[in-house]
Amino acid sequence: MRAIVNVYLKNGVLDPQGKATHHALESLEFKGIKDVRIGKQIVLELDHSDSEQARKDVEEMCDSLLANTVIEDYTVEIVA
Amino acid sequence: MRAIVNVYLKNGVLDPQGKATHHALESLEFKGIKDVRIGKQIVLELDHSDSEQARKDVEEMCDSLLANTVIEDYTVEIVA
C-alpha cells in the first residue's frame, strides 16, 4: 500500500524558495506566472493491508515528524 | 489557472533524504514502512486561459529550471 503525503506552507506564510523560483522563471523570459509555491511530496510504501489504519498511522507520522504543523499543512492520499 | 508539478527522483537514484526520514520514523516506533521517497511539489498560479498552452509552458519550465532531468522525473497536472 502506498501513501502520498503533500506538505505545503500555510496560506500567508512567506515562501522564499517559491519567490526565488518565480524570479528565476521570469528572468528566463517565462510570462504569465502570478505565483509559485513549493512544498514537499513524500511517498511512503507501507506493509498495511487496512487503508483506514494506514491513513491514521500516516497522519500520526505527519504530526510528529513529516510536517511542521505550526507553519505547514498536509494532505494524505492512500493508493491501493 | 493552476499547474501542479511533482518532481521526484528517478527509480534507482539514491534518495538520502528519504532514507534519513525512513530511519527517523522507525526510531519513533512506526512499524511497517518499506520505503520512503521525497520529492518536490511546485504549485504555479498562471495567467493562461488555454490549458494546452499552459501545459506546454510548464513542461518547458520543468526542462529548463524546475527539474534536473538527468536524475529526476516530473508530472504536470493542470487544474482549472
Backbone of each chain as nested JSON, in Angstrom:
{
  "chains": [
    {"id": "A", "residues": [
      {"number": 1, "name": "MET", "atoms": {"N": [0.834, -1.198, 0.0], "CA": [0.0, 0.0, 0.0], "C": [0.873, 1.254, 0.0]}},
      {"number": 2, "name": "ARG", "atoms": {"N": [0.457, 2.248, -0.799], "CA": [1.273, 3.454, -0.923], "C": [0.524, 4.653, -0.367]}},
      {"number": 3, "name": "ALA", "atoms": {"N": [1.237, 5.501, 0.383], "CA": [0.652, 6.74, 0.884], "C": [1.406, 7.911, 0.266]}},
      {"number": 4, "name": "ILE", "atoms": {"N": [0.655, 8.864, -0.276], "CA": [1.267, 10.062, -0.856], "C": [0.91, 11.235, 0.037]}},
      {"number": 5, "name": "VAL", "atoms": {"N": [1.926, 11.852, 0.624], "CA": [1.729, 12.972, 1.541], "C": [2.238, 14.239, 0.866]}},
      {"number": 6, "name": "ASN", "atoms": {"N": [1.393, 15.245, 0.78], "CA": [1.848, 16.552, 0.299], "C": [1.905, 17.507, 1.481]}},
      {"number": 7, "name": "VAL", "atoms": {"N": [3.064, 18.096, 1.683], "CA": [3.261, 19.048, 2.78], "C": [3.521, 20.409, 2.15]}},
      {"number": 8, "name": "TYR", "atoms": {"N": [2.735, 21.399, 2.547], "CA": [2.888, 22.727, 1.927], "C": [2.717, 23.799, 3.0]}},
      {"number": 9, "name": "LEU", "atoms": {"N": [3.332, 24.944, 2.758], "CA": [3.237, 26.058, 3.693], "C": [1.808, 26.571, 3.756]}},
      {"number": 10, "name": "LYS", "atoms": {"N": [1.366, 26.942, 4.954], "CA": [0.033, 27.515, 5.108], "C": [-0.074, 28.834, 4.349]}},
      {"number": 11, "name": "ASN", "atoms": {"N": [-1.288, 29.18, 3.946], "CA": [-1.513, 30.48, 3.325], "C": [-1.039, 31.584, 4.256]}},
      {"number": 12, "name": "GLY", "atoms": {"N": [-0.328, 32.559, 3.682], "CA": [0.139, 33.678, 4.479], "C": [1.545, 33.497, 5.009]}},
      {"number": 13, "name": "VAL", "atoms": {"N": [2.06, 32.261, 4.951], "CA": [3.447, 32.039, 5.375], "C": [4.355, 32.303, 4.17]}},
      {"number": 14, "name": "LEU", "atoms": {"N": [5.361, 33.134, 4.369], "CA": [6.273, 33.502, 3.286], "C": [7.02, 32.281, 2.764]}},
      {"number": 15, "name": "ASP", "atoms": {"N": [7.119, 32.174, 1.438], "CA": [7.782, 31.035, 0.812], "C": [8.97, 31.546, -0.007]}},
      {"number": 16, "name": "PRO", "atoms": {"N": [10.14, 31.714, 0.626], "CA": [11.283, 32.292, -0.091], "C": [11.761, 31.427, -1.252]}},
      {"number": 17, "name": "GLN", "atoms": {"N": [11.645, 30.105, -1.09], "CA": [12.059, 29.201, -2.172], "C": [11.162, 29.402, -3.409]}},
      {"number": 18, "name": "GLY", "atoms": {"N": [9.865, 29.544, -3.152], "CA": [8.926, 29.804, -4.245], "C": [9.183, 31.146, -4.898]}},
      {"number": 19, "name": "LYS", "atoms": {"N": [9.459, 32.157, -4.086], "CA": [9.732, 33.505, -4.611], "C": [10.978, 33.509, -5.493]}},
      {"number": 20, "name": "ALA", "atoms": {"N": [12.029, 32.811, -5.022], "CA": [13.271, 32.745, -5.801], "C": [13.03, 32.037, -7.133]}},
      {"number": 21, "name": "THR", "atoms": {"N": [12.232, 30.963, -7.087], "CA": [11.917, 30.23, -8.31], "C": [11.101, 31.103, -9.268]}},
      {"number": 22, "name": "HIS", "atoms": {"N": [10.154, 31.87, -8.708], "CA": [9.343, 32.788, -9.508], "C": [10.25, 33.781, -10.25]}},
      {"number": 23, "name": "HIS", "atoms": {"N": [11.181, 34.388, -9.518], "CA": [12.096, 35.352, -10.147], "C": [12.957, 34.673, -11.212]}},
      {"number": 24, "name": "ALA", "atoms": {"N": [13.43, 33.479, -10.905], "CA": [14.283, 32.774, -11.862], "C": [13.518, 32.462, -13.145]}},
      {"number": 25, "name": "LEU", "atoms": {"N": [12.252, 32.044, -12.999], "CA": [11.443, 31.751, -14.196], "C": [11.227, 33.022, -15.009]}},
      {"number": 26, "name": "GLU", "atoms": {"N": [10.978, 34.143, -14.322], "CA": [10.782, 35.403, -15.048], "C": [12.062, 35.843, -15.745]}},
      {"number": 27, "name": "SER", "atoms": {"N": [13.202, 35.616, -15.11], "CA": [14.445, 36.019, -15.764], "C": [14.765, 35.105, -16.945]}},
      {"number": 28, "name": "LEU", "atoms": {"N": [14.132, 33.935, -16.993], "CA": [14.249, 33.061, -18.174], "C": [13.186, 33.397, -19.217]}},
      {"number": 29, "name": "GLU", "atoms": {"N": [12.481, 34.517, -19.046], "CA": [11.506, 35.041, -20.017], "C": [10.196, 34.245, -20.057]}},
      {"number": 30, "name": "PHE", "atoms": {"N": [9.894, 33.501, -19.011], "CA": [8.571, 32.877, -18.937], "C": [7.564, 33.93, -18.487]}},
      {"number": 31, "name": "LYS", "atoms": {"N": [6.439, 34.021, -19.206], "CA": [5.45, 35.071, -18.949], "C": [4.2, 34.482, -18.268]}},
      {"number": 32, "name": "GLY", "atoms": {"N": [3.463, 35.367, -17.604], "CA": [2.132, 34.993, -17.121], "C": [2.134, 34.157, -15.857]}},
      {"number": 33, "name": "ILE", "atoms": {"N": [3.215, 34.232, -15.061], "CA": [3.252, 33.498, -13.796], "C": [2.848, 34.463, -12.686]}},
      {"number": 34, "name": "LYS", "atoms": {"N": [1.803, 34.116, -11.953], "CA": [1.338, 35.001, -10.89], "C": [1.974, 34.645, -9.545]}},
      {"number": 35, "name": "ASP", "atoms": {"N": [2.154, 33.366, -9.311], "CA": [2.693, 32.953, -8.012], "C": [3.295, 31.55, -8.136]}},
      {"number": 36, "name": "VAL", "atoms": {"N": [4.3, 31.298, -7.322], "CA": [4.921, 29.972, -7.256], "C": [5.052, 29.6, -5.786]}},
      {"number": 37, "name": "ARG", "atoms": {"N": [4.599, 28.428, -5.43], "CA": [4.8, 27.942, -4.062], "C": [5.361, 26.519, -4.13]}},
      {"number": 38, "name": "ILE", "atoms": {"N": [6.273, 26.229, -3.218], "CA": [6.969, 24.945, -3.28], "C": [6.757, 24.167, -1.991]}},
      {"number": 39, "name": "GLY", "atoms": {"N": [6.337, 22.93, -2.142], "CA": [6.156, 22.06, -0.994], "C": [6.896, 20.756, -1.195]}},
      {"number": 40, "name": "LYS", "atoms": {"N": [6.64, 19.819, -0.292], "CA": [7.283, 18.513, -0.351], "C": [6.247, 17.461, -0.69]}},
      {"number": 41, "name": "GLN", "atoms": {"N": [6.661, 16.468, -1.445], "CA": [5.812, 15.297, -1.635], "C": [6.573, 14.082, -1.102]}},
      {"number": 42, "name": "ILE", "atoms": {"N": [5.958, 13.403, -0.134], "CA": [6.593, 12.254, 0.498], "C": [5.794, 11.009, 0.122]}},
      {"number": 43, "name": "VAL", "atoms": {"N": [6.452, 10.043, -0.474], "CA": [5.779, 8.807, -0.886], "C": [6.248, 7.682, 0.024]}},
      {"number": 44, "name": "LEU", "atoms": {"N": [5.307, 7.09, 0.752], "CA": [5.62, 6.015, 1.7], "C": [5.084, 4.695, 1.172]}},
      {"number": 45, "name": "GLU", "atoms": {"N": [5.941, 3.681, 1.141], "CA": [5.484, 2.32, 0.816], "C": [5.256, 1.595, 2.139]}},
      {"number": 46, "name": "LEU", "atoms": {"N": [4.027, 1.11, 2.324], "CA": [3.642, 0.552, 3.622], "C": [3.258, -0.908, 3.518]}},
      {"number": 47, "name": "ASP", "atoms": {"N": [3.418, -1.625, 4.64], "CA": [3.02, -3.033, 4.728], "C": [1.539, -3.191, 5.049]}},
      {"number": 48, "name": "HIS", "atoms": {"N": [0.865, -2.098, 5.401], "CA": [-0.514, -2.164, 5.886], "C": [-1.453, -2.83, 4.88]}},
      {"number": 49, "name": "SER", "atoms": {"N": [-2.451, -3.533, 5.398], "CA": [-3.488, -4.061, 4.5], "C": [-4.786, -3.273, 4.645]}},
      {"number": 50, "name": "ASP", "atoms": {"N": [-4.929, -2.544, 5.751], "CA": [-6.153, -1.784, 6.031], "C": [-5.889, -0.306, 5.725]}},
      {"number": 51, "name": "SER", "atoms": {"N": [-6.617, 0.252, 4.755], "CA": [-6.301, 1.605, 4.329], "C": [-6.68, 2.643, 5.382]}},
      {"number": 52, "name": "GLU", "atoms": {"N": [-7.693, 2.334, 6.189], "CA": [-8.048, 3.288, 7.252], "C": [-6.962, 3.37, 8.311]}},
      {"number": 53, "name": "GLN", "atoms": {"N": [-6.409, 2.185, 8.665], "CA": [-5.297, 2.153, 9.619], "C": [-4.078, 2.858, 9.034]}},
      {"number": 54, "name": "ALA", "atoms": {"N": [-3.834, 2.634, 7.747], "CA": [-2.694, 3.278, 7.091], "C": [-2.835, 4.789, 7.169]}},
      {"number": 55, "name": "ARG", "atoms": {"N": [-4.025, 5.306, 6.868], "CA": [-4.248, 6.75, 6.902], "C": [-3.999, 7.305, 8.313]}},
      {"number": 56, "name": "LYS", "atoms": {"N": [-4.503, 6.56, 9.303], "CA": [-4.341, 7.002, 10.686], "C": [-2.848, 7.062, 11.054]}},
      {"number": 57, "name": "ASP", "atoms": {"N": [-2.108, 5.999, 10.684], "CA": [-0.678, 5.968, 11.001], "C": [0.077, 7.091, 10.283]}},
      {"number": 58, "name": "VAL", "atoms": {"N": [-0.262, 7.307, 9.021], "CA": [0.466, 8.327, 8.254], "C": [0.166, 9.72, 8.814]}},
      {"number": 59, "name": "GLU", "atoms": {"N": [-1.082, 9.96, 9.233], "CA": [-1.391, 11.26, 9.833], "C": [-0.597, 11.47, 11.125]}},
      {"number": 60, "name": "GLU", "atoms": {"N": [-0.399, 10.369, 11.86], "CA": [0.413, 10.469, 13.073], "C": [1.88, 10.774, 12.717]}},
      {"number": 61, "name": "MET", "atoms": {"N": [2.379, 10.141, 11.646], "CA": [3.754, 10.437, 11.193], "C": [3.887, 11.907, 10.798]}},
      {"number": 62, "name": "CYS", "atoms": {"N": [2.865, 12.43, 10.122], "CA": [2.898, 13.83, 9.708], "C": [2.952, 14.74, 10.919]}},
      {"number": 63, "name": "ASP", "atoms": {"N": [2.086, 14.465, 11.898], "CA": [2.014, 15.34, 13.068], "C": [3.293, 15.284, 13.894]}},
      {"number": 64, "name": "SER", "atoms": {"N": [3.958, 14.111, 13.909], "CA": [5.119, 14.001, 14.782], "C": [6.437, 14.28, 14.072]}},
      {"number": 65, "name": "LEU", "atoms": {"N": [6.494, 14.115, 12.748], "CA": [7.793, 14.296, 12.085], "C": [7.719, 14.987, 10.726]}},
      {"number": 66, "name": "LEU", "atoms": {"N": [6.794, 14.556, 9.873], "CA": [6.905, 14.946, 8.458], "C": [6.529, 16.396, 8.192]}},
      {"number": 67, "name": "ALA", "atoms": {"N": [5.612, 16.941, 8.989], "CA": [5.197, 18.33, 8.781], "C": [5.421, 19.134, 10.046]}},
      {"number": 68, "name": "ASN", "atoms": {"N": [5.751, 20.396, 9.865], "CA": [5.777, 21.343, 10.976], "C": [4.421, 22.035, 10.985]}},
      {"number": 69, "name": "THR", "atoms": {"N": [3.52, 21.527, 11.835], "CA": [2.118, 21.974, 11.729], "C": [1.906, 23.412, 12.2]}},
      {"number": 70, "name": "VAL", "atoms": {"N": [2.957, 24.052, 12.717], "CA": [2.833, 25.482, 13.036], "C": [2.732, 26.294, 11.738]}},
      {"number": 71, "name": "ILE", "atoms": {"N": [3.535, 25.932, 10.744], "CA": [3.562, 26.711, 9.501], "C": [3.134, 25.909, 8.275]}},
      {"number": 72, "name": "GLU", "atoms": {"N": [2.929, 24.577, 8.432], "CA": [2.634, 23.75, 7.264], "C": [1.317, 22.984, 7.427]}},
      {"number": 73, "name": "ASP", "atoms": {"N": [0.643, 22.793, 6.307], "CA": [-0.497, 21.88, 6.25], "C": [-0.086, 20.663, 5.429]}},
      {"number": 74, "name": "TYR", "atoms": {"N": [-0.884, 19.593, 5.529], "CA": [-0.572, 18.42, 4.713], "C": [-1.855, 17.731, 4.257]}},
      {"number": 75, "name": "THR", "atoms": {"N": [-1.726, 16.984, 3.162], "CA": [-2.808, 16.107, 2.721], "C": [-2.236, 14.697, 2.629]}},
      {"number": 76, "name": "VAL", "atoms": {"N": [-3.086, 13.708, 2.909], "CA": [-2.677, 12.302, 2.823], "C": [-3.595, 11.606, 1.833]}},
      {"number": 77, "name": "GLU", "atoms": {"N": [-2.98, 10.911, 0.87], "CA": [-3.76, 10.13, -0.094], "C": [-3.26, 8.694, -0.022]}},
      {"number": 78, "name": "ILE", "atoms": {"N": [-4.192, 7.763, 0.167], "CA": [-3.804, 6.35, 0.228], "C": [-4.133, 5.702, -1.116]}},
      {"number": 79, "name": "VAL", "atoms": {"N": [-3.115, 5.096, -1.728], "CA": [-3.285, 4.453, -3.024], "C": [-3.147, 2.95, -2.815]}},
      {"number": 80, "name": "ALA", "atoms": {"N": [-4.05, 2.17, -3.389], "CA": [-4.045, 0.716, -3.145], "C": [-2.725, 0.088, -3.604]}}
    ]},
    {"id": "B", "residues": [
      {"number": 1, "name": "MET", "atoms": {"N": [-5.487, 29.955, -13.7], "CA": [-5.231, 28.539, -13.919], "C": [-4.06, 28.087, -13.055]}},
      {"number": 2, "name": "ARG", "atoms": {"N": [-4.183, 26.894, -12.491], "CA": [-3.148, 26.397, -11.584], "C": [-2.474, 25.163, -12.185]}},
      {"number": 3, "name": "ALA", "atoms": {"N": [-1.154, 25.114, -12.072], "CA": [-0.407, 23.928, -12.506], "C": [0.273, 23.314, -11.293]}},
      {"number": 4, "name": "ILE", "atoms": {"N": [0.106, 22.012, -11.135], "CA": [0.751, 21.297, -10.037], "C": [1.827, 20.389, -10.638]}},
      {"number": 5, "name": "VAL", "atoms": {"N": [3.072, 20.657, -10.249], "CA": [4.198, 19.901, -10.786], "C": [4.782, 19.054, -9.664]}},
      {"number": 6, "name": "ASN", "atoms": {"N": [4.882, 17.766, -9.886], "CA": [5.575, 16.897, -8.927], "C": [6.901, 16.483, -9.529]}},
      {"number": 7, "name": "VAL", "atoms": {"N": [7.973, 16.757, -8.809], "CA": [9.321, 16.406, -9.255], "C": [9.855, 15.353, -8.305]}},
      {"number": 8, "name": "TYR", "atoms": {"N": [10.281, 14.218, -8.847], "CA": [10.749, 13.135, -7.974], "C": [11.957, 12.467, -8.611]}},
      {"number": 9, "name": "LEU", "atoms": {"N": [12.783, 11.882, -7.756], "CA": [13.982, 11.202, -8.236], "C": [13.599, 9.98, -9.062]}},
      {"number": 10, "name": "LYS", "atoms": {"N": [14.345, 9.729, -10.129], "CA": [14.107, 8.544, -10.947], "C": [14.343, 7.275, -10.131]}},
      {"number": 11, "name": "ASN", "atoms": {"N": [13.674, 6.204, -10.519], "CA": [13.922, 4.91, -9.884], "C": [15.399, 4.56, -9.996]}},
      {"number": 12, "name": "GLY", "atoms": {"N": [15.966, 4.081, -8.895], "CA": [17.363, 3.682, -8.916], "C": [18.298, 4.769, -8.451]}},
      {"number": 13, "name": "VAL", "atoms": {"N": [17.806, 6.016, -8.387], "CA": [18.645, 7.102, -7.873], "C": [18.495, 7.122, -6.353]}},
      {"number": 14, "name": "LEU", "atoms": {"N": [19.636, 7.119, -5.665], "CA": [19.627, 7.101, -4.205], "C": [18.97, 8.362, -3.652]}},
      {"number": 15, "name": "ASP", "atoms": {"N": [18.119, 8.192, -2.631], "CA": [17.389, 9.31, -2.026], "C": [17.772, 9.41, -0.546]}},
      {"number": 16, "name": "PRO", "atoms": {"N": [18.877, 10.105, -0.234], "CA": [19.345, 10.151, 1.162], "C": [18.347, 10.82, 2.1]}},
      {"number": 17, "name": "GLN", "atoms": {"N": [17.617, 11.81, 1.594], "CA": [16.617, 12.495, 2.425], "C": [15.5, 11.514, 2.804]}},
      {"number": 18, "name": "GLY", "atoms": {"N": [15.083, 10.697, 1.835], "CA": [14.066, 9.683, 2.108], "C": [14.573, 8.635, 3.09]}},
      {"number": 19, "name": "LYS", "atoms": {"N": [15.826, 8.219, 2.904], "CA": [16.426, 7.212, 3.79], "C": [16.497, 7.721, 5.23]}},
      {"number": 20, "name": "ALA", "atoms": {"N": [16.916, 8.981, 5.388], "CA": [17.02, 9.57, 6.733], "C": [15.639, 9.646, 7.38]}},
      {"number": 21, "name": "THR", "atoms": {"N": [14.634, 10.017, 6.59], "CA": [13.267, 10.105, 7.108], "C": [12.761, 8.723, 7.514]}},
      {"number": 22, "name": "HIS", "atoms": {"N": [13.074, 7.71, 6.685], "CA": [12.7, 6.325, 6.983], "C": [13.275, 5.901, 8.337]}},
      {"number": 23, "name": "HIS", "atoms": {"N": [14.569, 6.161, 8.54], "CA": [15.199, 5.805, 9.816], "C": [14.563, 6.563, 10.974]}},
      {"number": 24, "name": "ALA", "atoms": {"N": [14.302, 7.856, 10.761], "CA": [13.722, 8.669, 11.837], "C": [12.342, 8.146, 12.216]}},
      {"number": 25, "name": "LEU", "atoms": {"N": [11.54, 7.755, 11.217], "CA": [10.201, 7.218, 11.512], "C": [10.321, 5.91, 12.287]}},
      {"number": 26, "name": "GLU", "atoms": {"N": [11.287, 5.062, 11.888], "CA": [11.464, 3.799, 12.603], "C": [11.924, 4.034, 14.04]}},
      {"number": 27, "name": "SER", "atoms": {"N": [12.783, 5.029, 14.228], "CA": [13.235, 5.298, 15.607], "C": [12.111, 5.897, 16.441]}},
      {"number": 28, "name": "LEU", "atoms": {"N": [11.067, 6.424, 15.807], "CA": [9.87, 6.879, 16.533], "C": [8.854, 5.742, 16.715]}},
      {"number": 29, "name": "GLU", "atoms": {"N": [9.29, 4.494, 16.416], "CA": [8.479, 3.285, 16.638], "C": [7.326, 3.12, 15.648]}},
      {"number": 30, "name": "PHE", "atoms": {"N": [7.394, 3.787, 14.515], "CA": [6.396, 3.494, 13.473], "C": [6.801, 2.202, 12.768]}},
      {"number": 31, "name": "LYS", "atoms": {"N": [5.823, 1.311, 12.587], "CA": [6.098, -0.017, 12.037], "C": [5.547, -0.129, 10.6]}},
      {"number": 32, "name": "GLY", "atoms": {"N": [6.084, -1.084, 9.873], "CA": [5.504, -1.453, 8.587], "C": [5.81, -0.504, 7.446]}},
      {"number": 33, "name": "ILE", "atoms": {"N": [6.9, 0.265, 7.569], "CA": [7.296, 1.158, 6.479], "C": [8.353, 0.455, 5.641]}},
      {"number": 34, "name": "LYS", "atoms": {"N": [8.073, 0.29, 4.34], "CA": [9.023, -0.403, 3.483], "C": [9.992, 0.56, 2.811]}},
      {"number": 35, "name": "ASP", "atoms": {"N": [9.488, 1.737, 2.436], "CA": [10.344, 2.686, 1.724], "C": [9.756, 4.085, 1.852]}},
      {"number": 36, "name": "VAL", "atoms": {"N": [10.637, 5.071, 1.843], "CA": [10.218, 6.476, 1.854], "C": [10.989, 7.195, 0.766]}},
      {"number": 37, "name": "ARG", "atoms": {"N": [10.276, 7.925, -0.072], "CA": [10.972, 8.759, -1.063], "C": [10.383, 10.167, -1.005]}},
      {"number": 38, "name": "ILE", "atoms": {"N": [11.259, 11.138, -1.17], "CA": [10.831, 12.523, -1.005], "C": [11.083, 13.306, -2.288]}},
      {"number": 39, "name": "GLY", "atoms": {"N": [10.049, 13.982, -2.725], "CA": [10.171, 14.83, -3.911], "C": [9.662, 16.231, -3.62]}},
      {"number": 40, "name": "LYS", "atoms": {"N": [9.56, 17.035, -4.68], "CA": [9.078, 18.401, -4.549], "C": [7.728, 18.532, -5.224]}},
      {"number": 41, "name": "GLN", "atoms": {"N": [6.873, 19.363, -4.639], "CA": [5.639, 19.721, -5.32], "C": [5.64, 21.23, -5.534]}},
      {"number": 42, "name": "ILE", "atoms": {"N": [5.563, 21.635, -6.784], "CA": [5.608, 23.052, -7.137], "C": [4.234, 23.445, -7.672]}},
      {"number": 43, "name": "VAL", "atoms": {"N": [3.625, 24.437, -7.047], "CA": [2.293, 24.898, -7.475], "C": [2.457, 26.27, -8.119]}},
      {"number": 44, "name": "LEU", "atoms": {"N": [2.092, 26.35, -9.398], "CA": [2.216, 27.599, -10.155], "C": [0.834, 28.175, -10.422]}},
      {"number": 45, "name": "GLU", "atoms": {"N": [0.65, 29.457, -10.11], "CA": [-0.577, 30.164, -10.491], "C": [-0.278, 30.901, -11.789]}},
      {"number": 46, "name": "LEU", "atoms": {"N": [-1.067, 30.613, -12.826], "CA": [-0.766, 31.131, -14.164], "C": [-1.894, 32.013, -14.691]}},
      {"number": 47, "name": "ASP", "atoms": {"N": [-1.51, 32.939, -15.586], "CA": [-2.486, 33.813, -16.248], "C": [-3.131, 33.143, -17.46]}},
      {"number": 48, "name": "HIS", "atoms": {"N": [-2.608, 31.998, -17.86], "CA": [-3.041, 31.356, -19.105], "C": [-4.546, 31.083, -19.107]}},
      {"number": 49, "name": "SER", "atoms": {"N": [-5.158, 31.164, -20.298], "CA": [-6.548, 30.751, -20.429], "C": [-6.66, 29.413, -21.159]}},
      {"number": 50, "name": "ASP", "atoms": {"N": [-5.595, 29.051, -21.897], "CA": [-5.601, 27.812, -22.687], "C": [-4.794, 26.747, -21.935]}},
      {"number": 51, "name": "SER", "atoms": {"N": [-5.46, 25.654, -21.524], "CA": [-4.771, 24.675, -20.682], "C": [-3.693, 23.91, -21.455]}},
      {"number": 52, "name": "GLU", "atoms": {"N": [-3.879, 23.758, -22.774], "CA": [-2.845, 23.068, -23.55], "C": [-1.563, 23.89, -23.608]}},
      {"number": 53, "name": "GLN", "atoms": {"N": [-1.754, 25.22, -23.806], "CA": [-0.595, 26.125, -23.828], "C": [0.074, 26.155, -22.458]}},
      {"number": 54, "name": "ALA", "atoms": {"N": [-0.763, 26.158, -21.393], "CA": [-0.22, 26.168, -20.031], "C": [0.646, 24.936, -19.816]}},
      {"number": 55, "name": "ARG", "atoms": {"N": [0.14, 23.772, -20.218], "CA": [0.91, 22.535, -20.025], "C": [2.229, 22.597, -20.782]}},
      {"number": 56, "name": "LYS", "atoms": {"N": [2.164, 23.12, -22.013], "CA": [3.389, 23.219, -22.825], "C": [4.417, 24.121, -22.13]}},
      {"number": 57, "name": "ASP", "atoms": {"N": [3.95, 25.284, -21.655], "CA": [4.855, 26.226, -20.987], "C": [5.437, 25.625, -19.712]}},
      {"number": 58, "name": "VAL", "atoms": {"N": [4.593, 24.937, -18.942], "CA": [5.073, 24.39, -17.672], "C": [6.092, 23.274, -17.928]}},
      {"number": 59, "name": "GLU", "atoms": {"N": [5.858, 22.477, -18.966], "CA": [6.844, 21.433, -19.283], "C": [8.183, 22.053, -19.667]}},
      {"number": 60, "name": "GLU", "atoms": {"N": [8.106, 23.194, -20.37], "CA": [9.343, 23.894, -20.73], "C": [10.046, 24.42, -19.467]}},
      {"number": 61, "name": "MET", "atoms": {"N": [9.246, 24.945, -18.515], "CA": [9.834, 25.414, -17.247], "C": [10.519, 24.263, -16.519]}},
      {"number": 62, "name": "CYS", "atoms": {"N": [9.872, 23.088, -16.527], "CA": [10.458, 21.918, -15.86], "C": [11.781, 21.545, -16.501]}},
      {"number": 63, "name": "ASP", "atoms": {"N": [11.783, 21.495, -17.847], "CA": [13.0, 21.065, -18.53], "C": [14.134, 22.061, -18.345]}},
      {"number": 64, "name": "SER", "atoms": {"N": [13.799, 23.357, -18.216], "CA": [14.873, 24.345, -18.158], "C": [15.269, 24.721, -16.732]}},
      {"number": 65, "name": "LEU", "atoms": {"N": [14.366, 24.557, -15.758], "CA": [14.717, 25.013, -14.408], "C": [14.233, 24.107, -13.284]}},
      {"number": 66, "name": "LEU", "atoms": {"N": [12.967, 23.678, -13.343], "CA": [12.358, 23.097, -12.142], "C": [12.858, 21.692, -11.825]}},
      {"number": 67, "name": "ALA", "atoms": {"N": [13.193, 20.928, -12.858], "CA": [13.659, 19.556, -12.625], "C": [15.048, 19.367, -13.218]}},
      {"number": 68, "name": "ASN", "atoms": {"N": [15.844, 18.55, -12.573], "CA": [17.113, 18.11, -13.139], "C": [16.835, 16.784, -13.832]}},
      {"number": 69, "name": "THR", "atoms": {"N": [16.617, 16.845, -15.15], "CA": [16.101, 15.661, -15.863], "C": [17.13, 14.541, -15.983]}},
      {"number": 70, "name": "VAL", "atoms": {"N": [18.357, 14.782, -15.543], "CA": [19.332, 13.687, -15.509], "C": [18.946, 12.674, -14.419]}},
      {"number": 71, "name": "ILE", "atoms": {"N": [18.498, 13.194, -13.283], "CA": [18.192, 12.303, -12.156], "C": [16.722, 12.371, -11.718]}},
      {"number": 72, "name": "GLU", "atoms": {"N": [15.954, 13.311, -12.275], "CA": [14.582, 13.493, -11.812], "C": [13.566, 13.357, -12.944]}},
      {"number": 73, "name": "ASP", "atoms": {"N": [12.402, 12.856, -12.605], "CA": [11.243, 12.866, -13.494], "C": [10.225, 13.841, -12.929]}},
      {"number": 74, "name": "TYR", "atoms": {"N": [9.266, 14.236, -13.757], "CA": [8.225, 15.125, -13.255], "C": [6.876, 14.796, -13.891]}},
      {"number": 75, "name": "THR", "atoms": {"N": [5.813, 15.179, -13.201], "CA": [4.471, 15.111, -13.771], "C": [3.879, 16.517, -13.686]}},
      {"number": 76, "name": "VAL", "atoms": {"N": [3.034, 16.848, -14.664], "CA": [2.368, 18.153, -14.695], "C": [0.865, 17.915, -14.711]}},
      {"number": 77, "name": "GLU", "atoms": {"N": [0.172, 18.57, -13.785], "CA": [-1.288, 18.478, -13.746], "C": [-1.833, 19.902, -13.832]}},
      {"number": 78, "name": "ILE", "atoms": {"N": [-2.741, 20.14, -14.787], "CA": [-3.321, 21.471, -14.937], "C": [-4.719, 21.445, -14.307]}},
      {"number": 79, "name": "VAL", "atoms": {"N": [-4.948, 22.374, -13.368], "CA": [-6.231, 22.447, -12.678], "C": [-6.901, 23.752, -13.114]}},
      {"number": 80, "name": "ALA", "atoms": {"N": [-8.176, 23.676, -13.467], "CA": [-8.869, 24.869, -13.993], "C": [-8.837, 26.003, -12.967]}}
    ]}
  ]
}
